[in-house]
């Protein structure tokens, strides 16, 4: 997809979002614009999270000596204290994926959901995910695909689109863009009917995830050398 095609397609997505009054309207956009199935968020891999976590939950973990109050990381002897089979299974999965150290960023996001000081400089995806888990209205999930789509929608410079199509790892230089996205989700560009629905941001995130994957810059494959002489 060329940079001009990416801009046109993204604008179409956002134009339809701004007219939507229900989450069903948001979901229909995927089919209306024929967004490829392969680019859509898989519901079996990322089912909607129905629970929420707040400061009280984190305080409970701290009081039960499972989380260190100062570092917001798991206590070193936590595996000796886990008794619930599901908790042990999920902890084992996090351990095997090497994600133990990332938990502190999610916890920090939960604890700082109402803090707009913007001092978090790393692990921005996990930090914002923590804020989302509080289910505070307007706090979304973010990732490279969502931000890629939003950045291209906001861009007024066609010459910068191809650079935005290549956006991958989110860094502290993207903090302003993340804040703009959060503010946009609560802006008058969205209908009041849509914003009144709990978890409306989840459905927009899901749509923009698919949009961002669809418009992502894909490096052309090199043709195989057949070895034939000209």
LUMDOKE-199888 format. One line per field, with one value per residue (C-alpha): residue in one letter; x, y, z. Coordinates in Angstrom, 2 decimals. Example, Ala and Ser with C-alpha at 12.3 -4.5 7.8 and 13.67 -1.06 7.14 Angstrom:
LUMDOKE-199888
aa = [A,S]
x = [12.30,13.67]
y = [-4.50,-1.06]
z = [7.80,7.14]
***
This chain:
LUMDOKE-199888
aa = [X,X,X,X,X,X,X,X,X,X,X,X,X,X,X,X,X,X,X,X,X,X,X,X,X,X,X,X,X,X,X,X,X,X,X,X,X,X,X,X,X,X,X,X,X,X,X,X,X,X,X,X,X,X,X,X,X,X,X,X,X,X,X,X,X,X,X,X,X,X,X,X,X,X,X,X,X,X,X,X,X,X,X,X,X,X,X,X,X,X,X,X,X,X,X,X,X,X,X,X,X,X,X,X,X,X,X,X,X,X,X,X,X,X,X,X,X,X,X,X,X,X,X,X,X,X,X,X,X,X,X,X,X,X,X,X,X,X,X,X,X,X,X,X,X,X,X,X,X,X,X,X,X,X,X,X,X,X,X,X,X,X,X,X,X,X,X,X,X,X,X,X,X,X,X,X,X,X,X,X,X,X,X,X,X,X,X,X,X,X,X,X,X,X,X,X,X,X,X,X,X,X,X,X,X,X,X,X,X,X,X,X,X,X,X,X,X,X,X,X,X,X,X,X,X,X,X,X,X,X]
x = [0.00,1.47,1.61,-1.27,-3.38,-2.59,-3.70,-6.93,-7.78,-7.05,-9.20,-12.06,-11.74,-11.78,-14.66,-16.75,-15.64,-16.79,-20.27,-20.59,-23.07,-22.63,-19.82,-21.64,-21.15,-17.42,-17.19,-19.03,-16.29,-13.96,-16.23,-17.39,-13.80,-12.81,-9.98,-8.19,-9.02,-5.30,-4.84,-7.70,-7.25,-7.96,-10.65,-9.28,-5.83,-7.10,-10.57,-12.15,-11.08,-14.17,-12.48,-10.80,-7.87,-7.49,-5.31,-7.13,-6.18,-2.53,-2.55,-3.93,-1.06,1.40,-0.22,-0.10,3.65,3.44,4.44,7.29,5.89,8.95,9.84,6.31,7.84,7.05,8.70,11.54,9.83,6.45,6.47,6.46,3.26,1.11,-1.57,-4.27,-3.68,-4.77,-2.46,0.45,-0.26,-0.45,2.67,4.49,3.46,4.74,7.98,8.51,7.94,10.51,7.94,8.36,10.05,7.26,4.67,5.89,4.97,1.41,1.15,2.51,-0.08,-2.84,-1.61,-1.09,-4.28,-5.20,-1.65,-1.11,2.44,3.68,6.91,6.87,9.55,9.77,7.50,4.75,2.55,2.53,2.13,-0.92,-2.27,-2.23,-4.33,-6.74,-7.17,-8.65,-11.52,-11.39,-13.50,-11.39,-8.26,-7.39,-5.07,-2.28,0.32,2.35,-0.51,-3.06,-0.61,0.47,-3.13,-3.81,-0.57,-1.39,-4.92,-3.57,-0.76,-1.13,2.15,1.80,5.58,5.70,3.18,5.69,7.80,4.70,3.90,7.22,6.43,7.15,8.58,6.92,9.45,9.31,9.29,5.78,4.39,2.80,1.12,-0.21,-1.68,-3.25,-4.87,-6.25,-7.61,-9.12,-11.03,-12.76,-13.20,-16.24,-15.07,-16.79,-20.53,-21.85,-23.81,-20.62,-18.69,-21.53,-20.89,-18.60,-15.47,-16.06,-12.31,-11.70,-13.67,-11.91,-8.54,-9.46,-10.40,-7.30,-5.11,-6.40,-6.11,-2.53,-1.50,-3.16,-1.39,1.99,4.90,5.97,9.40,9.15,10.41,13.59,13.16,14.96,17.95,17.18,20.76,19.65,21.90,20.50]
y = [0.00,3.36,6.28,8.02,4.86,4.45,8.01,7.65,4.30,5.55,8.63,6.38,4.36,7.45,9.05,5.96,5.87,9.47,8.55,5.47,5.44,1.84,-0.68,-2.74,0.20,0.08,-3.67,-3.33,-1.07,-4.07,-5.66,-2.42,-1.60,-5.23,-5.21,-8.56,-11.24,-11.90,-8.34,-8.43,-9.05,-12.72,-13.03,-16.37,-14.81,-11.51,-12.03,-8.98,-8.54,-8.36,-7.75,-4.62,-3.90,-0.86,0.58,-1.50,-4.71,-3.68,-2.70,-6.13,-7.79,-5.57,-6.32,-10.04,-9.67,-10.68,-7.32,-5.12,-1.73,0.20,-1.54,-2.72,-6.06,-9.57,-10.57,-13.02,-15.71,-15.28,-18.79,-20.20,-18.31,-19.05,-21.65,-21.15,-23.43,-20.77,-18.16,-20.62,-21.49,-17.84,-16.92,-19.80,-18.46,-14.96,-16.49,-18.63,-15.63,-13.61,-10.98,-10.93,-7.50,-6.01,-6.51,-3.43,-1.19,-2.55,-2.05,1.48,2.23,0.99,3.10,6.20,6.06,9.61,10.94,13.05,14.10,12.05,10.99,7.36,7.03,3.28,0.25,2.62,-0.15,-2.02,1.18,2.23,-1.33,-0.96,2.20,0.37,-2.44,0.03,0.42,4.17,5.71,6.82,4.83,2.64,-0.20,0.97,-0.65,0.15,-0.65,1.57,4.49,4.02,4.40,7.39,9.13,8.82,10.08,13.16,13.83,16.82,16.11,13.49,13.29,11.97,9.17,6.57,7.22,6.73,3.50,2.18,3.08,0.06,0.23,2.89,5.13,8.15,10.31,8.94,10.06,13.16,11.05,8.65,11.55,12.96,9.60,9.39,12.92,12.17,9.21,11.61,14.43,15.76,13.98,10.88,10.73,11.05,7.85,5.90,7.48,6.58,2.87,1.12,-0.27,1.66,2.24,-1.53,-1.74,1.28,-0.15,-3.44,-1.65,0.54,-2.50,-4.04,-0.72,-0.19,-3.66,-3.14,0.15,-0.87,-0.46,-3.82,-4.04,-5.50,-9.05,-9.50,-11.56,-14.87,-15.20,-18.08,-18.17,-17.89,-15.95,-13.09]
z = [0.00,-1.06,1.36,-0.42,-0.36,3.33,4.08,2.10,3.70,7.21,6.69,5.58,8.80,11.00,9.08,9.83,13.47,13.94,12.63,14.86,17.73,18.90,19.24,16.61,14.22,14.99,14.36,11.03,9.69,9.47,6.86,5.25,4.27,3.65,6.16,5.70,8.26,8.77,10.04,12.55,16.26,16.99,19.65,20.86,21.39,22.80,24.28,25.87,29.50,31.70,35.06,36.35,38.65,40.86,43.62,46.20,44.42,44.26,47.93,48.75,46.90,48.76,52.12,51.36,50.77,47.11,45.63,46.86,47.86,46.66,43.41,42.46,41.44,42.62,45.89,45.28,47.35,45.67,44.21,47.73,48.53,45.49,46.19,43.56,40.50,38.00,39.55,39.47,35.85,34.76,36.75,35.04,31.62,32.47,33.79,30.67,28.38,30.32,31.25,35.04,35.00,32.86,35.59,37.47,34.53,34.47,38.25,37.93,35.26,37.55,40.46,38.32,36.27,37.32,37.09,33.97,34.76,31.79,33.50,32.30,29.59,28.94,28.58,27.47,26.09,29.42,31.43,29.41,29.59,33.38,33.05,30.76,33.30,35.78,33.29,33.78,30.97,28.02,28.95,25.94,25.08,22.77,20.57,17.48,15.10,16.86,17.08,13.46,12.30,14.55,13.55,9.85,10.45,12.24,9.76,7.43,5.66,2.92,2.68,6.26,5.74,4.59,7.69,9.86,8.01,9.33,12.97,15.17,18.69,20.83,22.57,24.83,21.69,21.08,24.46,22.96,20.29,22.93,24.90,21.73,21.07,24.60,24.33,20.92,22.35,24.72,22.21,20.37,17.22,18.63,19.19,22.72,22.16,21.53,24.41,26.78,26.19,28.64,26.96,23.72,23.53,23.35,20.09,18.60,19.62,17.96,14.73,14.70,15.42,12.18,10.35,11.48,10.34,6.97,6.23,7.64,5.25,3.89,2.36,-1.17,-1.41,-3.39,-6.50,-6.38,-8.66,-11.00,-12.22,-15.83,-18.18,-20.18]
***
